[in-house]
Amino acid sequence: MSDGKFLATLAGKRFPTPPIWLMRQAGRYLPEYRAVRATTKSFLDFCYTPEKAVEVTLQPIARFDLDAAIIFSDILVVPHALGQKVWFEEGEGPKLEALTDAAQFGQLSRARLTDFLQPVYTAIRETRGRLAPGKALLGFAGAPFTLACYMIEGQGSREFAKVKKWAYGHPDSFGLLIDLLVEAVVDHLCNQVEAGADALQLFDSWAGVLPEEQLFSWSLEPMVRIAHGVRARHPKIPIIAFPRAVGPAALMYRRSDAFSALSLDTGIGAHWAAQELQPHICVQGNLDPIMLVTGGVAMEREAKRILDKLGHGSFVFNLGHGVVPQTPPDHVARLVEIVRSW
């Protein structure tokens, strides 16, 4: 169990300089990651090979001395464990055998999830054993709406027209899928805690495609149910919610009964967040990942602006989304310096 700055911040403590970790900090921008990736047949094989997952999870900690590691895995391991066919096309991203009618839900089952995802839990146990005591280890999962998007569309999308038509036109059957995903995600997150995860992040990457009322029904409400389900079994576990691209509707997610922190995407202003969110909940974010690619004076100015706005309250420095592959590792090292010397 970590006893460091990151967990203390999620518990409400304020430090002179905030903790820092980065979404997708273990990734293709690191040559040492690419070297390990080259030894695996497929992306899912990579995720399900504990010794390789452990190695790449620890790489950014060794290189940058970040305050938290996040286990190397993927949100789509949950649909895969439920029985949906999932694979990754090189250069194209995830592909799934799309659900086209509610009858197919009957083929999905939580029964084998814990056994199927044992490699993920093994990787967490081994990573926690190798991390220094002051470094936190994050587990994570995709939120139900985002998982449903992939499961119904069969891949990423701009419009998510199929999933929205299903949710709007057949809310009862869509609700059954969401219910199954709530239960599966609770299982997956609790298993990660039991394996040694110190905190959890719930990614609702596609929440921003929903109008406000449906955002409440299909994003916020299932995420709160997950948080309550996990906390019923692990009352003290910190949970970070990341509803991406929801704009001012982020106000709905200031739920201290469910979440310890709210991760902000790049579109949320730091000044507004300091006034409207931070008095109620710890915030995490939200440097533009392309600012990290750019580096130099532009990155330094923007990082300091975010720190000046949010660093006086309960705050974890992060990006507004994941590190992108073209990021120079030197820029990450410089960002950590900027945050630590603020």
N, C-alpha and C positions, 0 to 999 in steps of 0.2 A: 504493500500500500504506500502510495506517495504521501509525503508530508510537506510538499513544497509549495511554492508561491502560487502555482496555477489553481490547486484545489482550495487554498486559503482565500484566493480572490473570488472563486465561485461561491464560497461560504460568506462573502460580504466584506472581507478584509481589504484594506487599501494599502498599496505599497508605493514608495516614491517612484519606482518605474514599474510598469505593468508587465505581467508575464506575456510571452509571445510563443505561438506555434502557428503553423500555416496549413490550411486545407490543401490536400494533395501534395504535402511536403515530401513524401516518398514517391518519386515519379521520374518520368523520362528525361527531365532536365538534368538529372544527375548521371554522370558517366558510370558510376559504380552500380546504379540501378539498372542501366541498360546492359551492363555486363552480366548481371544475374538474370535479367529477362531473356537474354539470348540463349540461356541454357534450358529454357522451358518450352514445351510444345505449343501451349496455348495460354491465353490470359487466365482462363479459369483453372487450368492446371497450376499456374503460378499461385493463384489465390489459395488453392487447396494443398500446397506443399509447405507444411509448417516451417521447415528450416529456412526456406527461401523467403517466406513471408516475414519471418522474424528478422532475417538479415536486412531486408530493405526497410522494414519499420524502424530499425535502429540507425540506418545510414544518416538521415538528417540530424539525428541527435548527436552522433559522433562528429559530424562535420560542423554543425552550427551551434551546438549546445542549447537547443530550444528547450522550453520548459515542459513540453508535453509531446509524447509520441501518439500517433493514431494508428491502430493496427492496420496493416495492409490487407485489404479485402475489397469487396464491392457490394453495393446495395442489392444487386440482382442475384446474390446467392440465396435470398429468401424465396423469390419465385422458383428458382431452380430446385431448392429443397422441397417446395410444395408439389413438385412434379411437372412443372412447365419446362419445355425444352428451351435452353438458353445457350447462346454461343457468341463469340466476339469475332467480327470480321476485321482483319488488319486494315487500318486506315479508315474504317467506316464506323467502328464502335459496336455497341451491343445489338444483337438480333434475338428475337424470341418468336416461338410459334404462337402467333397472336390468338387470343381468345376472341371468338366471333359470336358466341351465344352463351346464355346463362347455363345451359346444360353442361358445358365444359367445366363449370366450377366443381361439379361432382367428382371430377378426376383429380382435383387438387386436395392435398391432405397434409395436415400438420403432423401426422403420426410419426413420420420419419425425420422431421426437421433436426432434432437434437443429434441423432446418429449421423445424418448426412453432413451436418456442419461441424462435426467433431474436429476436423483439421483446423478450422478457424479458432476454436476454443483452445486447442493444443498450442497454436501459435501465440495466443494471448498469454497462456500460462508461462510459456518459455520466454516471451518478451518481458513479462513482468519480473521474472527471475533474473534477467540480465540487465534491466534498467536500474540506474542509481536510485536510491530511496527518494531523493528530492524531485525526480522526474515522474510526471503523471502519465498514465496510459489510458487513452480514450478508446472505447468501443463505439460502434455506430450502427445505424440502420437507415434505410430509406423509409420515409413516412408512407402510409397507405395510398394516398392519392398519387404520389409520384410513382410508386410501384405499379399501381393500376394503369397509369399512363403507358408504361412500357409493356405491361401484360396485354393490353387491348390494342395498342398501336403496333406492337411487334418490333418497335425501334423508337429512337428519338423522333421528335416532330416539331414543327414550328407552331402549328395550329392546334394540335391534339383534338382534331375534329371528331374522330371516332369515339374517343373516351368521353368527350363532352356530350356528344349526342346520346350516348348510352346513359350517362349520369343524369342528363336533363329529361330524357324520354322514358327511362325505365329506372327511376330512383330506387325502387324496391330491390331489383336484382343487383343493381350497382352497390346498394347498401350491404347486401350479403357478401359481396366480394370484399368490401371495406372491412366488414366485421371479421372475416377470415384473416385478413392482413393484420388487423389490430392484434388479434390473438397470436398470430405467428411472430410478429415483431416483438411483442412482449416476451414470448419464449426466447427468441434469439438474443434480445438485450439482457434478459436475466441470466442466460447461459454465459454471456460475455462477462457479466459482473462476477458470477461464480468462478469463472476461470481467472479472474484477476484484474479486470478493467476497473479503473478508479473513477471514471466519469463516462458519460455517454453523449453522443450527438445524434440528433434525429434530423435527417436531411429531407425537407420537402422542396426539392429543386424546381418542380413545375407548379407550385402553388400559385404563382403569379398569373397563370392563364385563366384563373377562375374569377367570376364576378363576386361581389362581396358576400351575398347571402350563401352562395354555394361554397365560397371559401370557408365560411364558418362551419357548414355541414360536412364538407369532404376533406378539409385540411385541418383546421384548428381542433374541431371536436374529436376526431380520431387521434390526433397527437396528444391531446389531454387525456383521453382514455388510456393510451399507451403509458403515459407518464404515471398515471394513478395505478395502473396494473403493475408496472415495474416497482413503484414505491411501496405497494402493498407487500411485496416480497423483500425489497431492499430499501427500507425507509430513508437511508441517508445518502443514497447515490445521487450525485449531481447530474442533471440532464440539461443539455443545451438544445434549444429549438432553432432550426434554421429554415424559416419559411421564405424562400427566395423570391425576390421581385414582387412583393406584396405592397410596397409603398407605405402610405400612411395606415393601411390596415394592419401594419405591425403592432399598432396599439392593442388589437384584440389578443395578441400573444403575450402581453405583460401578465402572465399567470403564475404568480409565485407559488400557488398551490401545486403547480405541475412542473414548472421549469426553473432552473437555477440561473440560466442566462439565455439571452436572445442574440443570435448571430445575425449580423446585418450585412446585406449585400451592398454593392457599390452605389446603388441608386438611392440609398437613404442618407440624408445629410447628417453629418456629425453634430452640427449645432442643434438641429431638431431632435436628434436622438438624445443629446445631453439634457434637453429640456423635458421631452415627453416620455422617454423610455427609462433612462438611467436612474431617475429618482425611485423607480419601482422595481427595477431588475438589473442585474449585471449585464453589460452589453459586450459583444465580441465583434471585432471587425477593424476596418472595412476598406483597406487600401485596394485600389483597382489592380488586379493582377498584371495588367499591361503597364501600369506604372512601375511595377517590379521588373518587367522586361526592359523598360526604358532606362531606369537607374539614374545616376547622376543627380544634378541639382533638382530636377523635377520631382524625383522620388523623395529626396530628402525633404523638400519643402512640403510635399503632400503628407508624408508620414508625420512630420512635426505638427502640421495643422490638425491632423486627427488626434495626435497626442495632446495638443493644447486644449482641444474641445472636450475630449473624453477621458483623458488621463487623470483627472482630478477626482473621478468617481470610481465605481466598481467596474473595471475594464480589463479585457484580455485583447492584446493586439493580434490581429489576424488580417487576412485578405477578405475582399467581398465575395470571392469564389476561389476555386482552386488554382494553385501554381500551374502555369501553362508550360508546355514542353520547350518552348524557345527561350525560357528564362535563363540568363547567365547565373550560375551558382554564386559568383562573386557579388552579385547584386543582393542575393539573400543574406550573405555574410554581412554586407554593409547595412542592410535593413536592421538586422539584429543589433549591430553596433549603435545605430541611431536610437533604437528603442531603449537599449540598456543605458545609454548616456544622456537620455532626455532629462 
